[in-house]
């Protein structure tokens, strides 16, 4: 246990350094962004280590919200499942596929947190900093910070704030009327308002199309493999 504690303290420092490297400015004009990639992972056994994993990247045309490229990769992960340290379990798999698409995304949506993290570096920020890409965290559930639910109309939002400093870490965004919101945060090389606009622009349902389709691809592959 002492070895694990020591290792986690070192990993916390890596996350804190990552958080300080996040760039919150718009590298691109999101209104003109044509291709957005959605990334997702699924594990054969979530709590087992090591275990097999599937990772997907689906590139969506923002003008049609249809996929223009799909990448699915089977790999193995060997870092244990520890909340707030998921990047160390998931990032190697994401890095194996992020540059494999024939149609290159201008923005990457990651199914997980960006800046909404105790040390400001969830999986989306870790990915964005590591690859120096434009990255956005779109998470389905709350991890950290204080917030109030927004109104139930599509486009309504409220902010997730650090309970200690009051700093805005991300947004709770309603992507569909009367449907549970998603948690949007900066990964890297984008501002929060631009991230929110792009999530809304690419959402027909609760989850934006890039990550929704990436998830669906993985579920289909799981069934094919009998997982």
N, C-alpha and C positions, 0 to 999 in steps of 0.2 A: 504493500500500500504506500509506503514511503517513496518508493521509486515512481509510482504513478503520480503521487502528489507533486513530486519534483518535476516530472515531465509536464504535467498540466500547468505548473507555474511558468515553465519555459514557453509553452504554447500560448499562454496568456500574453506574454511579452511580444510574441510574434504577431498576435492579433492586434495588440495596441499599436505596434509599429505600422501594421497594415492600415489601421484606422486613420493614422496621421497622414498617410499617403493618398487618401481618397481625394480626388479632384472634383469639386462641386461647381463645375462650369460646363456650359454646353459646347462640347466639341463639334457637334453637328446641329443643323437646324432640324428639329424633329418633325416639323411640318412637311419637310421635303424628304424625310427618310422613307425609302421605298421597301427595304427588306429588313424584317425583324426576325431574329432567331430565338426560338424558345427551347430551353434545355431542362431536362428532367432525368431523374434516376429512379430505379426501383431495385430492391434487393431480394434475392431468393429467400433469405432469412434475415429480417431487419436486425435482430438482436445477436445473431451469431457472428463470430469473428475468428478466422476470415470467412467470407461468404462470396458467392458470385453476385454480380450486379449487371444490370442493363442500363445503358445511358443513351439518350436520344437528343438529337438536334433537329428541329423542324423549322425551316425558313419559310416565312409567310410574306406574301406581297401585300403591303398595306392598302393598296388600291382595290384589291378584290377580297382580301382576308382568306385567300386560298393558299395552300402549301405549294411551294415551287421546288423544294428540295427536302429530302428526309434522310437522316443518317441514324442508324442504330448500331450499337457496339456492345458486345458482351465482354466483360472483364471480371477481375477479382479485386475485392477490397480487403485490406488487412489492418484497418484501424478500428478500435471498438466504438460502439454507439454510445456517445456521451453528449447530452444536451449542451448547447452553446459551443461545442467543439466539432460540429458536424462537417465543417469545411475540410478538416484533416482526413475525414473519412470519404468525402464526396469529390473534393477538388481534383485528385489525380484522374478520376474517371472522366470528369468534364473536360479536362485538358486533352484527353485522348481523342476527343471528337470535335472540339470547337473549330478547328481549321480544316475539317474534312469536307465541308459542304462545297459543292460546285458553285452555288450562288452564295456569295459572301454577305452575311448580315452586317448592317450598319450599326445595329443595336442588338444586344443579347438580353433576353428576359430569363432570369433564373428563378426556378420554383423554390423560393426561400428568402431569407432576410438579407438586406444590404446593411445599411447603417443602423437599422433597428436591432441593436445587439448591445449587450453590456459593455463590450470593448470596441464598439463601432465597426466591427468587421465580421458580418455574417458571410455566408457562402457567396452571395452575389458580389459583395465588395472584395472578398478574397479573390474571386475569379477575375473581376474587373481590374484590380490592381496587378495581379500576376500577369495578365495578358495585355494590359494597357488598352483595353477596349471600352466601348460605351456599354455599361451594364446597369440593369435595373433589377432590384429584388421585388418579386411579387409573391407574397406568402399568403397561404390560406388561413393561417391562425396567428394568434398573438404570442409573441415571445417575451418582449421586454418593453417597459415604459408605461406611462399613464396616458389614457385617452378616454374620450367619450364617443359613443356611437354617433355617426352622422344621421341626418334625416334619411328617410327610406326611398328617396327619389334618386334615380341614376344621376351620377355626377356630384352628389353631395359628398363632402369629405370633412374630416376633423383631423387633428394632428396628434401624433404620438410624441410625447415629450419625456425627456430623461427625468426621473423622479427626484434626482439630486440637484441637477443644475437648471432644469426647465428648458434645456436645449431641444429644438425640434429635430426629431430623428427620422420622421417619415409621416405618411398619411394613411388614414383609414378611409378607404374609397369605396363608394357604392357604385358598382359597375352595372347593376341591373336593379330595377324597381323592386323594393321589398325583398331583396335577397341579401344574405349575409355578406358583408363587405370583404375586400381583400386589403392586405397591408403592403403598401408601396413604399419603397425607400431607394435612395441613391445607392447604386453599386459603385460606379466610377464614371467620370467624364461626362456628367449630366447634372442638371439641377432638379430639385424635387418637382417644381411646377411642370417642367418639360416631361419628366417621368410620368407624372399623373396624366398629362394630355395624351401621351403616347399609349398608355394603358387603356384609357377610355376610347381612343381612336381604334384600337385593335380588339375591342371587347364586344362580342355579340351576346355572350352569356356571362356568368359570374367570373370565370377565369378567362383572361385574354387569349385569343386564338393561338398565338405561338406556343404558350405553355400548355394550353388545353389539348392541342393536337399532339404535342410531344408526350403528354401523359397518356393519351389514347393509344398512340403507337406502342408504347411500352406495355400497356395492358393487353393488347392484342398479341404481342410477342410472348408475354408471360403465358398466355393460354396455349400458344403454339408449343412452348417448351414444357408445359405441364407443371409450371411452378405454382 
